[in-house]
């Protein structure tokens, strides 16, 4: 009997393995797996200061307005002025400057998630149950579901809408003055249809964004392929010129050829570096996740040393200041690319502000306080307009007036968030810009003052 059982289990495994392999390796299932577990969460879709302020204003105005509609103009079985006022004030928090001014910060996203969950699925489901599951609130809940999927990541909305419905119904149990309608099963079908519609729309929106990034990567890949060949030719020419310069008996001509060869090599190295950087940026939604222990000071020193500055003047304008070293967890390779992006943007801003670069024009500082480490990149460039500061971390938004693809800072933000940190900007027009990265400290290093460039 035991032998027969083993044979049956073995046969089942033999039948089941291809099925399991198909489920895990089928392109559709791989795509679903990427969207569910690997694509970054977007707590606030299209985050901006105005968007948060308009949402807050809609809460402050909308809840009192609908109280008047459902309590006075078109009376419903149940309304609550206290609940409406509480929801209005809760939504009004989004208009406060600390939240509205930093729509991309982790704190704002957490607060936004809590406010949306309480205001939308929890409150609407509670009111729906308190009104005896009537048709007015059935339509309201169905509309709320679609709004919820429009405001936040489809995964957050999917879980939040179901959880809010169950919690709202539980809170209303035994308190509703009316019994649920007999057509409750029909209502569930309608709500289920609204939920599936919101899910498909949210998934489709996320898919469109992924397709756009994929197309950007393909375009950059084609450009990179086309540029690599002439760059390789330029590198060979530089080597030939350098070899010619080293021939004996050339004198001043050799020195001139050596300088030309060095300049050409620097140019090809810089172009290849920029191509690699843009390809990495375009993989915004396909970033590998590593938990290396990274030494912040070592990262900055090696990152600056490896950056392909176009001149010694560019290199000399960078100053590294350590107020205390620390270690954090993340991807070493990706954080080097974060530093590359910030250096590239700062140097571009400095060039537009002045043709003369001075030491300290680009300052990188590190330090920590308690469990929070900080990396700050400050430049004395042209600065960033206030209206743009709210959107610079959005994919495809560029401050270069359409000349940039707008993926660099979005990439930086995603890498920092993956390490449990945050990145924000402070800037005034013509006064330069400061990018501040905060990270959870894995292990502090001896706090000491250290300057370098």
N, C-alpha and C positions, 0 to 999 in steps of 0.2 A: 504493500500500500504506500509506504514511504517512497519507494522507487517510482511508482506511478505518479505520485504527487510532484516529485522532482522533475519528471519528464514533462508533465503538464505546465509547470512553472517555466521550464526552459523553453518550451514551445511558445508560451505566452510572451516571454521576453523576446524571442526571435521575431514574433509578429509585431510586438509593440515597438521595438527599437527603430525600424524604418519610419513608423508613424511619428515617433518622438523626434527623430532626426528631421523629418519633413516639417514638423511644427516649429522647430527651432531654427531651421535653415531656409525656410521658404522666404522669398523676398518680402511678401506682405507681412509675415509675422516678424521679420527683422525690423521692418519699418515701424510696426506697432510697438515693438519693444524699445526702439530708439525714442519714439515720441513719448511713451509712458514713463520710462525710467532714466533716460539719458539727456533728453532735451531740457535745457534750463527752465526753471519756473519763472514766469513773468507775473508777479503779483499784481502789478498795475499795467494794463495794456496802454501803450502810447502815453507814458507818464510825462506830465508837464505841469508847471505851476498853474496855468489857467485851467487845465482840466480838473485838477483837484479843487480849485476855488469854485468852479462852476458846479461841481458835484456837491460841495458843501452848501452853496447857495440854493441848489435845487432841494436839498433836505430842509433847510430853514424855511423855505417858502412852501414847498410841496406838502409837508405833513400838516401844518395848520390849514392849508387850503382844502385838503382832502377830508380833514375833520369836519370842516364846514359843509362840504358836499355830502358826506355820508351821515352826518348827524342832523343837519338842518334842511338842506335843499332836497336831497334824495335819501331820506332816513333808512338806515340799515338796523338790523336787530341789535348790534353791539358796536359801540364806539367808545374810545377812551381818550380824553383830553390829556391826561397825565402821560399815557404811553406815547401819544403823538408828540408832546413837548419833549419828552426824553429822547425820542428818535431824531427830532429836529436839532436838538443841541448836540447829540452825538455826531450827526453828519456835519454840523457846523465846525467841528474840530478840524476838518480838512482844510478850512480856510485860514487857520492859524499859520503865522509866518514860519515857525520852526518846522512844520510839516510841509506846507505848500512850497517853500523855498528849496526843499531838497527832495523832490519826488523820486529820485533814484536811490535814496539811502535805504539801508536795511530797516532802520527804525520806522521810517514812513511806510514802507511796504507792510511791516507787521501790523502797524496801527490801521492801515487801510484794509487789510484782510479781516481784522476783528470788527471794524465798523461795518464793512459790507456784509459780513455774516450775520451780525445782529440786526441790521436794518432791513436786509432783504429776506433770506430764507427763514430766519428765526421769527422775525416780527410778522411777516406776511402769513406764514404757516399758522402762527398763534392766532392771528385775527381771523383767518379762514376757519379754524376750528371753533373759535369763540362765536362766530356767526352761523354756526350749524352747517358748515360746508355749503353755503348758498352759492348761487351761480355768479353773483357779483364778485365774490372773493375767489371763486374758481378762476374767473378771467384775470383777476388781479395777480393771483399766484402764477398763472401761466405766463403772463407778461413779465413778472418779476424774474422768472427763470431765464428768459431770453436776455433780460437786462444784465443779470448776474454773469452770464457767459460773455457778454459784450464788455464787461468791465475788468475781468480778471482772467487768469490762465484757465483753460478749459478743464484741466485736472482739478484745480482748486474749486471751480464752480460745480463740477460734477459731484465731488464728495461733499462740499458745503451745502448744496441744495438738498441732497438726500438727508444729510445729518440735521440740517435746520428744520426740515419737514417733520422728521421723527421727534426732535426735541420740542418743537413748537406744539405738536399734537400732544406730547406728554405733559407739557406745562398747562395746557388748556383742559386736560382731562379732569372731570369733576367740577370745573369752574364755569363751563359754558352754560348760559341760560337756555340754550336750545339743543335738542338732540340732533345728531347728524342726519342728513337727508337719506332717503331710501336709495337714491341714485349714486351712492358713494362709489360703487364699482365703476360706473360711467365716468365719474370725476377722476378716478385714478387713471383711466385710459387717456383722458384729455391731458392730465398732468404728465403722464408718461410720454405722450406725444410731444409736448412742449419740451420736456427734458431731453429727449432724443434729438429733437430739432436743434436745441441749443448746443448739445454735444457735437453734432455733426458740423454746425457752423463754426464752433470754437476750434475743432480739430482741423477743419478746412482752412481757417485763418492761419493757424500755426503751420500748416502744411505749405501754404502759399509763401510764408516767410522763409521756410526752409528751402523751398524751390528757388526763391530769389537769391538766397545765399549760395546755393549750389550753382546757379547760373553765374553769379559773380566769381566764384572759384574757377569755373570753367573758362570764363573770359580772362581772368588773371593767368590761368594756366597756359592759355593760348599765347597771350602776350609774353609770358615768361619764356615759352619755347622759342618764339620768334626773336626775342632779345638775347637769349643765351648764345646763339651762334655768332652774331657780330661781336658780342662781348668776349667770347673765346678768341676770336680773331684779333681783337684789340689787345688781349692779354699776350698773345703770341708776338704781336708787333712790339709791345712794350719790352718783352724779353729780348727780341732781336736788337732793338735800339739800345738796351742796356748792355748787351754783349758787344755792340759796336763801340759804345762809350768806353768800355774797359780795354779796348785795344791800346797798346802802348804808343806813345808819341803823338797823341792827338791834342793835348794841352787844353786850352779853353773850350774847344769844341767838345771834348769828352765830358767836361763838367756840364755843359748845356744839355747834351744828349742824356746824361744821367738824370738831370732834373725833369726833362720831358718824359723819360721812361717812368720815373717815380710818380709823376702826376697822372700818367695814363694808367698805371697799376692801381693807384688810389681810386681813380674813377671807376674802373671795372669792378674793384672790390666793393665799392659803395653801391653800385648798381645791382650787383648780385645779392648783396645784403638786403637791399630794399625789395627785391623780387621775393626773396625768402620770407621777409616780414609780411608782405601783402598777402602771400599765400596762406601764411599762418593766421592772419586776421580774418580771412574769408572763411576759415573753418570754425567760425564762431559757435555754431551749434554742435560741433563734433569734437570738442576739446577732450583730450584724455585726462583722466583723473588720477593723480598721484599724490601721495602723502609723504613726500620727502621732508626731512628736517633741514631747513634752509637757514644758513647764517646770513642775516640781513646785511651786515657790513661787507662780508666776503662777496655776496651777490652784487652789491653796488660797485665795489672796486673792480671785480672781474668784468662786470657788465660794461662799465665805462671804458675799461682798458680794451675790450673787444669791439667797441663801437667804431665803425669806419668813418671817423671824422674826415671831412674834405680838406681840412687845413690844420696846421698847428695852432692857429689862432682860435679855431673852434674848440680844439682839445683843451687849450689853456683857459678858456672861459668857464670851464666846469670845475666846481669846487664841491668836495664831499666833506661833510661835517658830521661827526658822530658824538651825540650826547649820551650814548649808552647803547651797547649792542644787544641784540636779542635774536632768538631763533623762532621760526614759525614753520607750520606744515603747509605744503603745497607742491606744485610742480616747478622744479628748478628751471627747466627749459622754458616753460610758459612765462614765468616771472622775468626771465631775461628779455623775452619779447615785450612784456609790459614796459620794462625800463627802456627798451629800444623805441617804442612808440612815444613815450613821454619825452625822451631826448629829441627825437625827430621833430615833434610838434614844438618843443621849446626853442630849438635852434631855428626852425622856420619863422617863429614869431620874432626872435631876436634879429634875424636878417631883415625882416620887414620893418623893424623899428629903427635899426641903425646898421650901417655897413661896418662900423668899428666895434669889435667885440673886446670886452675887457674881462679880466679874471673876476669871478664872482657873479657874472651876468646870469649864469645858470648854476643854482645852488641846490645840492641834494643833501638833506639832513635825515638822520635816523636817531631814534631814541625810544624809550619805553617808560610807561608809568603803570605799576601794578601788573595786571594781566593784559595790558594793551600796548602793542608796539606800533610805531608810527614811522612812515617813510614819506618825506615831503620833497617835492620837486618844484622849485620856484625859479621863474625867469623874469627878466626885466624887459619883456617884449611888448607887443602892441596891446595885450590884454584881450578879453573876450566880452562882448556886449552882454548885458544882463539878460536880454531875451533869449540869447543863444545858450546861456549857461544852463537853462532848464532842459535843454535837449541834446547836449553834446554827447551824452552817453547812449543815445538812441542809435540803433543800427541804421546806416545809410544817411544819417544827418551829418553834414560837414560844415565847418565854419569857413571853408575855403570858397564859399559862394559857388558851389557846384563843381569845383575842380577836383575835390577829393571824393573817395567812395564812402567815407563815413563809417568805417568798420573798426578803425584803430582803437578809439576810446571805448566802444561797445565791447570789444575784445578784452581790453584792460579790466573793465568792470566785471565781466563774467569770470575772469581768472581770479580776481580778488574775492568775489562773492563765493566762489568754489572753495576758498580757503577759510571761509567764515568771517571775512573782513568786509571793509567798505571803502569806497573811494568817492571823494567829493572835490569840488573846485571852488576856489575863491579868486575873484578877479575884478579889476576895474579897468575900463578902457584907458589905454596909454600908460597904465601902471603895472603891466605884467600880469602873470597868472601864477597860481599856486595850486598844485594837485596834492591832496593829502590822502594817503593810504593808511588805514588802520587795520591791524591784524591781531588775532589772539596769540599771545606769547606762548610758545611751546617750552622755551627754556631761556631765561635771560642770561646774558654774558656780562662779565664785569663791566660796570658802568665807568667809562673813562672818556676823556676829551681827546678826539683824534681828528686831525685835519689832513686832507689830501686832495689831489686833483688828478 
